[in-house]
């Protein structure tokens, strides 16, 4: 017959062979914590004179003394904590805020990038193909669109997009006139009401002693900046128009062709949005995938060059064949012409007398004349007092005896 009585637990030992904390060691630690030193630390903590980190070490130190043989990694890390943590924000009662710190860092980096972008407005060392110097806006826009300062470029892109949408959906001009008439109406009402009630206008009392004017230096600097900006667009248009870089000219041609077809069914603000997106995001896509794009461009260039060389060789081959054919035809016609000329020269010529007689007697031929058929030219001076040609001829040696002049 089996015993169904439940087993009984023995007495808990007060000490352990394995040197682990037991009830007795816990009792000893409680007695130690009731020492005057621990009580002073406790009172100081209540009074706010000791930091929580010092209290933490003061509490853990007795535990370490009573269990020095225990090698607990977590306990060692807590005991070896640097006391300089007392000066950290979380130890002084002000917990650290990582979000605010991140925002502050990003703001500082954004300000730095905008300063770099402003400092990039210097005239570049490069020039155009005809040696004309470039404007400082060439460096500025290159720095802006190459995403060297990504935060500044991103803010510029988003600002441009928001401006396009604002110009499309917000009645900015109407709001401007509304603010203007409300401001002027309030000013006029305050002035007239003050003169009627206080015998002094309210608006005129805030009039400054000297009206604000734009300094000449600032105006000249602004005009110079506007001049540089206009010249930037003018120079770039001419460089594209006269094919200083053929790739840019081809790209401008493609963009103009696409815009010509898109403007038929796309509003102006939509076309502007597409253009701004291409201008800003095109360089970003290229810089991000530069190796891949360069590889495909190199392959395309090699294919185009090979096809161009084949076309050039084929054109040269056909040109040589055409040239040889033309030379052959020219030689044949030259030989035939020489044969015709030689056969014409090989015919026997007729005698001069027969030719003359044939010329005189032949029908339809011109008659032959001799020198006797024409009168002789006079060989003496005209006679004085004779006016007619007939009388002169009669008095000459051919017409009769010439009388001596009296």
MOUR-V10230 format. One line per field, one symbol per residue. ss: DSSP state (@ for helix, = for strand, . for the rest). psi: psi as a letter, one per 40 degrees, with the letter a starting at -180 (. if undefined). burial: + if it has 16 or more other C-alpha atoms within 10 Angstrom, else -. Layout:
BEGIN
ss=???
psi=???
burial=???
END
This chain:
BEGIN
ss=......................@@@@@@@@@@@..@@@@@@@@@@@@....@@@@@@@@@@@@@@@......@@@@@@@...@@@@@..........@@@@@@@@@@@@@@@@@@@@@@.......=.....=..@@@@@@@@@@....@@@@@@@@@@@@@@@@@@@@..@@@@@@@@@@@@@@@@@@@@@@@@@@....@@@@..........@@@@@@@@@@@@@@@@@@@@@@@@@@....@@@@@@@@@@@@@@@@@.....@@@@@@@@@@@@@@@@@@@@@.@@@@@@@@@@@@@@@@@@@@@@@@@@@@@@@@@@@@@@@@@@@@@@@@@@@@@@@@......@@@@@@@@@@.........@@@...............@@@@@@@...........
psi=hihehiiiiaihidiidefihadddddddddddeidddddddddddeeehiddddddddddddddefdehghdddddddehheeedeidddeegiigdddddddddddddddddddddeegihieiiideehiiieedddddddeefdgdddddddddddddddddddehgddddddddddddddddddddddddddefhhddddehidhihihiddddddddddddddddddddddddddefdhdddddddddddddddddedehidddddddddddddddddddddfddddddddddddddddddddddddddddddddddddddddddddddddddddddddeihiiidddddddddeiheihihiideeiiiiieiiihiehdiddddddeiedeahhiih.
burial=------------------------+-------+----+--++----------+-+-++---++--+-------------------------------------------+--++-++--++------------+++++++--+++++-++++++--+--++--+----------------------+--+++++------+++------------------------+---+--+---++--------+--------------------+--+--+---++--+-----------------------------------------------------------------------------------------------------------+--++----------
END
